[in-house]
Amino acid sequence: MSQSRLSLAVEGNGLELPVDGRIGVFAARVGQDLSALPRERVEVIQPLYPDHQAFLRAGYPCSVSEDGQYSVALVCLPRAKAQARDLIARAAACADLVVVDGQKTDGADSMLKACRKRTELLGTISKAHGKLFWFKGGDFSDWRAPDVQEIEAGFLTSAGVFSADGIDPASAALAAALPQKLGRNVADLGAGWGYLSAEVLKRPGVETLFLVEADRIALNCAERNIEDTRAKFHWADVLSWEPRARMDTVVMNPPFHSGRSAEPALGVAFIEAAARMIAPSGQLWMVANRHLPYETTLKARFGQVEEVAGDNRFKILHATRPARTRG
């Protein structure tokens, strides 16, 4: 197997790790090669969706935010620039040595240049369409993002969460298409910071709304955006979450990126999960990008499927009569 940038840097290219102290790894994705780090010292901080459970299963402690000082902080660059800057600022504030690793498509080149203006870089590695660099010191305090920011309609979001700068147009389209009657028990799968859930709670007859979200930061925002006792917040992977009762309605704007490229399989898995939890008389309402081929899975799992609204960007799909599965 080809060596990762981190392994190359540690094994003879100038990156010297302290012999003791905790190592904080910020925003790691599953697949990030951490093998060059002493496993027993690694803590994964704010792993990206949907990866926190995978890191926990692999035996890594996970946390939403840093706690105290670290000897080393590794920042795995996310695509969102504001979030990337915030992570670097947080890493520089809590660790003596900061290592930054990312793909060019995630802005690694521009981030390297920006960091070089603030501190001396101790080394760089270029490999596999990405960059890794490391430094000590430097003032990055002005890169810190606020814990929350207010957007339209008074909603609070946070840097790096989905649709942090405004209401997602696809979610708005789905909300506009929802009927008045959704039933007593409703689940919002991949609820994000809570816009769609807030719309669901405007419908009469809803007694319990389950917000299921794997991104803890987004769920924190949802908890601040929705002050309604009917809302129940679950930090969980939709694919493994098990509700306490069958749902009358599931609503969702499923993610179709688990990394850098589109993966319709993730949306397909959301549909499978929804079908398992919907009552025989229940319904699924979902929005998807026009080009994503979800209808085949919907027709395999539901007796009736129709496109009820949409435009050249999105389609609103309504499914009823979930099929029974064996086992």
N, C-alpha and C positions, 0 to 999 in steps of 0.2 A: 504494500500500500504506500502511496506517495505521502511524504511527510507534510504535515500542516505547517503553516507559517510559524505558529507558536513553538512547535517542536524544533524547527530549524533554528529559531532564535535562541532557544535554551541550549541546544546541543552544538555549541561551538561558534555561535554568531553574535556573542556579546551580551546576551540577556542573562544576567546573573540574579537568580532568585535568592532572597534572604533564606537562611537556613531554618528560621523558625518564624512564628507569627501566622495569623490567619490570612487567607487569600480570598478576597471577595471577587466573585465573577458576576458582572452586571449584564443583565439582558441576554443571557445565553439562550441559544436555540438547541433543540435536540439535533445532534450531528456535529455540534461544536466539539472539536478535539481538545479535551482537557487532560490528555494522558501525560503531558509534560509537567503537570502540576502535582505536587504531593497530595494525593487524594484526601488524606485524613485532615488536611488543613483547609480544604476548599469549602466555601459557602456560596451558594448560588442566590443572587439577589435580583429580584424582579425579573424572573425568567419570562420570556415572551410566550404568548398564547401559542399552542395549548400545552406548553412544555413543562410546567411546574410539576405536574403529577409524574411525568416520565423521569425527571431528575430525582424526585422523592423515591420512586421505585428503584432507581439506580443507587440509592443510598446517600445522596447529597442533601445536606440540610438546605432548606429554601426559606427565604424571607422576602417580605414586600419591600423592605428598606434596609439600609446599612445600619449596623449597631456598633458604635465605637470605632476603634482604630484597627487598621489592617496593615500588614507588612507590604502587601501587593494588592492592587486592584486591576483586574482585567475587564476592559469595556468591550463588549461585542456590539459593534455599531448597528443600531436599528436604522431603518430607512428615514424615519422622520427626523429632520434636522434639529428641531427644537428639543426633542427627546435626547438625541445624541449629545448635544451640547450640555444638557442638564446632567446626563450620566457622567460625562467627563468631569464636569465641575464637582459633582458629588464624590467621584473617585479621587480627584486631586485633594479634596478636603479631608478624606479619611485614610489616605494611604501615602506612604513615602514614595513608592514606585508605582507609576501608572503605565499600563500596557493597553494599547488600543488596537483592535483587530477588526477589519471589515472589508467587504467587497467594494470594488469601484462603483458598482450600481447602488451601493448604500452611502456613497459620498466619501469614501476613504481618502481619496486624493485631496479633496478640498478640506477635509478635516485635518489632515496632516499639515497642510499649508497654514491653516488657521492656528493650530497648536504651536507651530514653529515660530509664529510671531510673538508668542507669549512665554516661551521657555525653550531651552536648548534640548533638542532631541538627542537621546543617547544612542539610538540605533534604529534602523529600519530594515524591513524584509519585504520584498515584492515577490508574489507567487500566486498563481491560479487566479488571476484577474482581481487581486486584492492587495492590501497593504497591512502590515503590522509595524507599529512603532512604539517606542517607550521613552519616558522622560521622568524627571523628578522636579518638583517645585513648579513655580508659575502661578499667577493669579487668574483663576477662572471663575471667580465668584459672580461676575455679571452674567455668566452663562446659565446660572441656576434658573430653572423655570418655576413659576409659582405652583404651589400644590394644586390649586384649581384656578380656572379662569372662567369668567362669565361670558356666555355667548348669547345668541338670540333667545328671546322668550324667557330669559333669566336662568337658563340651564347652566350648570357647572360642568366643566370637562377638565381634562388634564393632558399635558403634553404626551404624545405618543399613543393615546387611545384612539380607537377607530372614530373617525369623523370628529376630531377634537376641535375643529375650527367652526363648526356649524352643523345644523341638522342635515343628516344624510338625505339626499333627494329620493333615493329608493325607499328608505324607511318612511318618508313623508308620503310617498305615493301609496305605500301599503296602508298606512294609517287612514288615508282618505278613502280607501276601498273597503275598510272593515265595516261589517254590518253593526247595527245597534245591539243585537242579541248575540252574545258570545258564550253564554252559559255561566255556571257558577265557578268552575275551576279552570283557570287559564294559565298556560305557561308561555313565557317569552324566552326562546332558546337563543343563546348568544345575545343577551339583553344589552350589552354595552353599558353606556352611561344612562340609559333609561328612557330615551325619548319615546320609543314605541310602547313601552309599558305605561308611561304617563297617559298616552292616548287610549290604551285599553281600559284604564281605570275610569275613563270618562263614560264608558258604556254602562248602562243600567244592568243590574243583576249579577255583576261580577263580585264574588265573595272572597276568592283567594286568587292572587296572581303570583306565580312563581317566576322570579327572575333568575335565570341560570347563566352564569358568565364565568369563564376561566381566567380572564384578566382581572386580577385583584384591584388594580388601580381604577379600571373602568367601573367595577362594582362599587368601590368606595364612592365614586361620583354618583352612581345611581342611588345609593343610600342617602345621599344629601339632596338629590333632585326629587326624590319621591318620599314624602312624609305622609304615608298612608298606611294604616295598620293592616290593610288587606295585602300589602306587598310583603312577600317572603323572599329573602335574598340568599342565593346559594352560590358560593364560590366553588365551582365544579366544572368538570369537562362534560359537556352535553352528551357525549358518546357513552359515558358510563353513569350518568346521573339517573337515579331511580326515584320517581315521584311516589308519594305516599298514597295517591289515588289516581284513577284514570282522569285524563283531562277532557273537558268538554271542547276546548279549543286550544290549539297551539298556534302561535304566531312566530314568525322568524324571518330575519334577513341574514341568511347563513353566510359565514365567511367562505371565500373560495381561494384564500391564500394561507398556507401554513408556513411559508417561507418567502422566497423571492418570486416564485413562478405560480401561475394559476393552477390550482389542483381541484377540478370539479368533484373529485372523489370525496372531499371534505363536505361539500354540500350534500352529496348523495348520502353520506353517513348521517348527516343531520336529519334528512328525510326518513331514513330507517329508524332513527331514534324516536322521531315524532310519531311514526306509525305505531310503534310499540306502546306508547303511553296514551294514545287517544282512545276514548271510549267508543264503543261500536256506533253510537249515534253522533260522535264528535266530528270535528272538522279541523283542517289545516289551512292556514292562510300564510302564504310566503311570497316574497319578492326575490327576483333573481335578475342578473344581467341577461339581456336578450339572447346572447350567444351561448349561454350555458345549457347543456342538454339534460335537464332534470326530468323531462316529461316521461321518459322511459321508466325510470325508477318510480315515479309517482303512480303511473298506471299499473305497475307491478304490485304496489303496496296499497292502493286504494281503488275502490270500485268505480268511483266517479272523479274525474279530473277535468277542470276547465280553466282556461285563461279568461279572467274577468275584466282585466284592464291592462293598460301598458302603453308604451310608446316605442320609439326606435332604440331606447336605451334599456328599459326595464320591462318585465312582464310580471303581473300579479296573478298568482296561481291559487286556486281553491280546490281542495281535495276532501272528499267525504267517503264514508264506508271503508274504514281500514280493514285490510285483509288479515284474517287469522294466520298466524305462523305456527309451524310445528315446533314441538319441544317445549 
